[in-house]
Amino acid sequence: MEEPWDFELGSRMLEYLSSLGTEFLQDWDQNDMRVAIFKLLLGWLLLSLLAIHLAWRVYGSTVNNMYYRQGMGGQNGGTPDYTTNFPIWETSSTDSSKRHRE
């Protein structure tokens, strides 16, 4: 019983998209100013994406190296080879330093 309803919904959506496309093409043919603005903005977008791509190709490794931890600690918070002064969270339950007070 659900198949006819799905078919109706699909055909309505297809009809809506078809009418929207037809209306867009009619408006496109009638309005030269919108076409010029659209082409200008599309060109600007493509030029910006090309500039970003070229800048990343030139400076990408420099930017990428800024986000890696320098020294013996490993990448992005890896386990260091030496001991640290931070408290150990995984201690045994008999440890007296952890007390819960209510």
C-alpha positions in Angstrom: 0.0 0.0 0.0 2.9 2.3 0.5 4.3 2.0 -3.0 1.6 4.2 -4.7 2.1 7.0 -2.2 5.9 6.8 -2.7 5.4 7.0 -6.5 3.1 10.0 -6.1 5.6 11.8 -3.9 8.4 11.1 -6.3 6.4 12.3 -9.3 5.4 15.4 -7.5 9.0 16.2 -6.6 10.1 15.5 -10.2 7.4 17.8 -11.5 8.4 20.5 -9.0 12.0 20.3 -10.0 11.1 20.4 -13.7 9.0 23.5 -13.3 11.7 25.2 -11.2 14.3 24.5 -13.9 12.0 25.8 -16.6 11.3 29.0 -14.7 15.0 29.5 -14.0 15.9 29.1 -17.7 13.1 31.6 -18.7 14.4 34.1 -16.2 18.0 33.4 -17.3 17.1 34.3 -20.9 15.2 37.4 -20.0 17.6 39.0 -17.5 21.1 39.8 -18.8 22.2 41.6 -15.7 21.6 38.6 -13.5 23.6 36.5 -16.0 26.5 38.9 -15.8 26.5 39.0 -12.0 26.2 35.2 -11.8 29.2 34.8 -14.2 31.2 37.4 -12.2 30.5 35.7 -8.9 31.2 32.3 -10.3 34.5 33.5 -11.7 35.4 35.1 -8.4 34.6 31.8 -6.5 36.7 29.7 -8.9 39.6 32.2 -8.8 39.5 32.2 -4.9 39.5 28.4 -4.8 42.5 28.3 -7.2 44.4 30.8 -5.0 43.6 28.8 -1.9 44.8 25.6 -3.6 48.1 27.2 -4.8 48.7 28.8 -1.4 48.2 25.5 0.4 50.6 23.8 -2.0 53.2 26.4 -1.3 52.7 27.0 2.5 50.8 23.8 3.5 53.8 22.0 5.0 54.7 25.1 7.1 51.2 25.4 8.5 50.9 21.6 9.0 54.2 21.6 11.0 52.8 24.3 13.4 50.2 21.8 14.7 52.6 19.0 15.6 54.2 18.9 19.0 57.9 19.6 18.8 60.4 17.4 20.7 60.2 13.9 22.1 56.5 14.0 22.9 55.3 12.5 19.7 52.6 13.9 17.4 49.5 15.7 18.8 49.7 14.5 22.4 51.5 11.2 22.0 53.1 9.4 24.9 56.4 11.0 25.8 59.5 8.8 26.4 60.3 10.5 29.7 58.4 10.9 32.9 56.2 14.0 33.5 55.1 15.9 36.6 51.5 15.3 35.9 49.5 13.1 38.4 48.7 9.6 37.4 45.0 9.1 37.1 45.0 5.3 36.8 46.1 4.4 40.3 44.9 1.6 42.5 41.9 2.0 44.7 44.0 1.9 47.9 45.7 5.1 47.0 45.2 7.6 49.8 45.6 10.7 47.6 42.1 10.1 46.1 39.4 10.6 48.6 35.8 11.5 47.8 34.2 13.7 50.4 30.4 14.4 50.4 
